[in-house]
Amino acid sequence: MSKRRNLLDSAEKRRSLQNVAVARGRLKGALQDVVTHSGDEESGSEDDSQRQKPTRTHGGSRRSRVAPTSVGTDSIAIPHQTYIMKLFDRSVDLARFDENTPLYPICRSWMQNQPRANPSRVLRTPSPVKREYNPEMTEQYRNREIRDVRAMPKPEGGPLERCPSPLACQLESTKERLDLSRSEEPMAKEALMAEHKVRWGQVRNQWQSRSREVGQRYKGSFDLLDAMLRTEQKEEA
């Protein structure tokens, strides 16, 4: 049974890898056709581009048509040459991109599946809300003065380094001060362990102190999240 399961798993992996390779090949071929197609359109006349018939290639169905788009409400409509490619169950207008466009915005437009939508009207991801320093934000939320929290308060003070400053013994232990020619007796195991325990205890305390300092900057956010959680628990109860 285990051998049969392993064979099935390996077959599924090979099948999935083949599907990914086919999809990549289709997208690469479609982008190459777009570059060639756009070059042919620039050399041709405007009337020929408007009378162009639908074409079909290995990358999916592609249709070229002139769609009027406008920059503003009072501006004259500017013809937009579309070049729609259908890949699996979604479509994308490749005429909106050039040969230097990264793959991410093309995939994002393909996921939106709105090839004929006006690019200026396509909904974009909202920009992040600017965080402001407000130490009274938690009390305002508890008093219902603020009901909709869109961003956490800005941390207190300036940024801090997460790594603490080295100890004095660490600053003294440099390679320039290292003396390998001294003829001292080696330390006993108990004395060496005691010295290491003292040193690394100081290092641990310094790291814990820096961690508390960094966390103190976000105390307002922690208190606000705690207040939001408690309010939600009361409403569900």
C-alpha positions in Angstrom: 0.0 0.0 0.0 2.8 2.4 0.9 4.5 1.8 -2.5 1.2 2.4 -4.3 0.6 5.6 -2.4 4.1 6.8 -3.2 3.6 6.1 -6.9 0.3 8.0 -6.9 1.9 11.0 -5.1 4.8 11.1 -7.5 2.4 10.9 -10.5 0.4 13.8 -9.1 3.6 15.9 -8.5 4.7 15.2 -12.1 1.2 16.2 -13.4 1.2 19.4 -11.4 4.7 20.3 -12.6 3.7 19.7 -16.2 0.6 22.0 -15.7 2.8 24.7 -14.4 5.3 24.3 -17.2 2.4 24.5 -19.8 1.0 27.6 -18.2 4.4 29.3 -18.2 4.9 28.4 -21.8 1.5 29.8 -22.8 2.1 33.1 -20.9 5.6 33.4 -22.4 4.3 32.8 -25.9 1.4 35.2 -25.4 3.8 38.0 -24.3 6.0 37.3 -27.3 3.0 37.5 -29.6 2.0 40.8 -28.0 5.5 42.4 -28.7 5.3 41.2 -32.3 1.7 42.2 -32.7 2.3 45.7 -31.3 5.2 46.2 -33.7 3.0 45.2 -36.6 0.3 47.6 -35.5 2.6 50.6 -35.3 3.8 50.0 -38.9 0.2 49.6 -40.2 -2.4 52.2 -40.7 -5.1 53.2 -38.1 -7.9 52.0 -40.4 -6.3 48.6 -40.7 -6.0 48.3 -36.9 -9.7 49.1 -36.5 -10.8 46.5 -39.0 -8.6 43.8 -37.5 -10.4 40.4 -37.1 -10.3 38.2 -34.0 -7.3 35.8 -33.9 -6.7 32.6 -32.0 -3.4 31.2 -30.9 -2.0 28.6 -28.5 -2.2 31.0 -25.6 -6.0 31.3 -25.6 -8.5 33.4 -27.5 -7.3 36.9 -28.3 -9.5 39.7 -29.7 -8.3 43.1 -30.8 -10.8 46.0 -30.9 -10.8 49.7 -30.3 -12.3 50.7 -27.0 -12.9 54.3 -26.2 -11.3 55.6 -23.0 -11.2 59.0 -21.6 -8.7 60.6 -19.3 -11.1 63.1 -17.7 -14.8 64.0 -17.9 -14.2 66.9 -20.2 -11.6 65.3 -22.4 -12.0 63.7 -25.8 -12.3 59.9 -25.9 -9.0 58.4 -26.9 -9.1 55.0 -28.7 -7.6 52.2 -26.7 -6.3 49.1 -28.7 -7.2 46.0 -26.7 -5.4 42.7 -26.9 -7.2 40.2 -24.7 -5.7 36.8 -23.8 -7.8 34.2 -22.0 -5.8 31.8 -19.9 -7.7 29.1 -18.1 -10.9 30.8 -16.8 -9.6 34.4 -16.7 -8.7 37.0 -19.2 -6.3 39.9 -19.3 -5.8 42.9 -21.7 -2.1 42.7 -22.6 -2.2 45.9 -24.6 -2.1 47.8 -21.3 1.4 46.7 -20.7 4.7 47.0 -22.5 7.6 44.6 -22.8 9.3 46.1 -19.7 6.3 45.6 -17.4 7.0 43.2 -14.5 5.1 40.0 -14.3 3.3 41.0 -11.0 1.0 43.7 -12.4 0.1 41.4 -15.3 -0.8 38.6 -13.0 -2.8 41.0 -10.8 -4.8 42.2 -13.8 -5.4 38.6 -14.8 -6.7 37.8 -11.3 -9.1 40.8 -11.5 -10.6 39.3 -14.7 -11.7 42.7 -16.1 -10.1 42.9 -19.5 -12.6 45.4 -20.9 -12.8 47.7 -17.8 -11.5 51.2 -18.0 -8.0 51.2 -16.4 -8.7 54.5 -14.7 -11.8 53.0 -13.0 -10.3 49.7 -11.8 -10.4 49.6 -8.0 -6.9 49.8 -6.4 -5.8 48.6 -3.1 -6.2 51.5 -0.6 -3.1 53.1 0.6 -2.2 52.4 4.2 -3.5 54.9 6.8 -0.8 57.2 8.2 -0.1 56.3 11.8 -0.2 59.2 14.3 1.0 59.4 17.9 -2.0 59.4 20.2 -1.4 58.2 23.8 -5.1 58.7 24.6 -6.4 56.5 21.8 -7.1 53.5 24.1 -9.2 55.6 26.5 -11.0 57.2 23.6 -11.9 53.7 22.3 -13.1 52.6 25.7 -15.3 55.7 26.1 -16.7 55.1 22.6 -15.3 58.3 21.3 -13.5 56.2 18.6 -15.5 53.3 17.2 -13.7 52.4 14.0 -9.9 51.9 14.4 -8.2 52.0 11.0 -4.5 52.1 12.2 -2.6 51.5 15.4 -1.1 54.5 17.1 2.5 55.5 16.2 5.1 54.1 18.6 6.6 56.4 21.2 10.0 57.9 20.7 12.4 57.3 17.9 13.5 53.9 16.6 15.8 51.7 18.7 18.4 49.2 17.7 17.2 45.7 18.6 20.8 44.7 19.6 22.1 46.2 22.8 25.5 47.9 23.1 28.3 45.5 23.9 29.6 45.1 27.4 32.9 46.7 28.6 34.6 43.3 28.7 33.4 42.7 25.1 34.9 46.0 23.9 38.2 45.2 25.6 38.4 41.7 24.1 39.6 42.7 20.7 42.0 40.9 18.4 44.6 43.7 18.9 44.6 43.1 22.6 44.7 39.3 22.3 48.1 38.0 23.7 48.8 34.5 22.7 52.4 34.5 23.9 51.6 34.8 27.6 52.8 31.9 29.8 50.1 31.8 32.5 48.7 28.7 34.0 45.4 27.6 32.4 42.3 28.4 34.6 40.6 25.6 36.4 37.3 24.4 35.0 35.3 25.7 38.0 36.9 29.1 37.8 36.3 29.3 34.0 32.7 28.2 34.3 32.1 30.8 37.1 33.6 33.6 34.9 31.5 32.6 31.9 28.3 32.5 34.0 28.9 36.0 35.2 29.6 37.3 31.8 26.7 35.7 30.0 24.4 36.6 32.8 25.3 40.2 32.1 24.7 39.7 28.4 21.3 38.1 29.0 20.2 41.0 31.3 21.3 43.5 28.7 19.3 41.8 26.0 16.2 41.6 28.2 16.5 45.2 29.1 16.7 46.2 25.4 13.7 44.0 24.6 11.6 45.8 27.3 12.7 49.2 25.9 11.6 48.2 22.4 8.3 46.7 23.7 7.6 49.9 25.7 7.4 51.9 22.5 4.4 49.8 21.4 2.6 49.8 24.7 -0.2 51.9 23.2 -0.9 49.4 20.5 -0.8 46.5 22.9 -3.3 48.3 25.2 -5.6 49.2 22.3 -5.6 45.6 21.0 -6.4 44.3 24.5 -9.3 46.8 24.7 -10.7 45.8 21.3 -10.5 42.1 22.3 -12.3 42.6 25.6 -15.0 44.7 23.9 -15.6 42.0 21.3 -15.8 39.3 24.0 -18.5 41.4 25.9 -20.5 41.9 22.7 -20.5 38.1 22.0 -21.4 37.2 25.6 
